[in-house]
Amino acid sequence: MGWVGQVSLRTPRHRVTVIPAVEVRDVYGATFVDGEPITGVGVDIQPASDDNRADSSDQAFTQVRLIGRGGWPGGLYSKILVEEGPYQGRMFDQQMEVREYGMSRATAHFDARFRVRGAEVK
């Protein structure tokens, strides 16, 4: 109980800071700015791939899947900074709407996709 695939919802192995985007409206329209960071969010980070790229000449990038217990603390257009775990110290941008599952308290979790900000040179 408490497992989603290979992920434990009870004991997440990684920590991230979630930086939600806040909509700001003015006479010119709406823009998004960084909101108040939420630190120490427990998640499991898994590599993810996107086989649906429009152009095969796209620059290589890293895409990850976050799975965490309860509801997603961010919103659309959030960013994450990895505190502990793979990709530590790297920033990622949210790629799509977060899926939240809440049929029971024991298995309530979110599933989010993120893409790395900038390529890492080795």
Secondary structure as the mmCIF struct_conf table of DSSP 4:
data_model
#
loop_
_struct_conf.conf_type_id
_struct_conf.id
_struct_conf.beg_label_comp_id
_struct_conf.beg_label_asym_id
_struct_conf.beg_label_seq_id
_struct_conf.end_label_comp_id
_struct_conf.end_label_asym_id
_struct_conf.end_label_seq_id
STRN STRN1 TRP A 3 VAL A 4
TURN_TY1_P TURN_TY1_P1 GLY A 5 GLN A 6
STRN STRN2 VAL A 7 SER A 8
BEND BEND1 LEU A 9 THR A 11
BEND BEND2 ARG A 13 ARG A 13
STRN STRN3 HIS A 14 ILE A 19
STRN STRN4 ALA A 21 ASP A 26
TURN_TY1_P TURN_TY1_P2 VAL A 27 TYR A 28
STRN STRN5 GLY A 29 ASP A 34
STRN STRN6 ILE A 38 ALA A 48
TURN_TY1_P TURN_TY1_P3 ASP A 51 ASN A 52
BEND BEND3 ALA A 54 ALA A 54
TURN_TY1_P TURN_TY1_P4 SER A 56 SER A 57
HELX_LH_PP_P HELX_LH_PP_P1 ASP A 58 ALA A 60
STRN STRN7 GLN A 63 ARG A 69
BEND BEND4 GLY A 70 GLY A 71
BEND BEND5 PRO A 73 GLY A 74
TURN_TY1_P TURN_TY1_P5 LEU A 76 TYR A 77
STRN STRN8 LYS A 79 GLU A 84
BEND BEND6 GLY A 85 GLY A 85
TURN_TY1_P TURN_TY1_P6 PRO A 86 GLY A 89
STRN STRN9 MET A 91 GLN A 94
BEND BEND7 MET A 96 MET A 96
HELX_LH_PP_P HELX_LH_PP_P2 GLU A 97 VAL A 98
STRN STRN10 ARG A 99 TYR A 101
BEND BEND8 MET A 103 SER A 104
TURN_TY1_P TURN_TY1_P7 ARG A 105 THR A 107
STRN STRN11 HIS A 109 VAL A 116
BEND BEND9 ARG A 117 GLY A 118
HELX_LH_PP_P HELX_LH_PP_P3 ALA A 119 VAL A 121
#
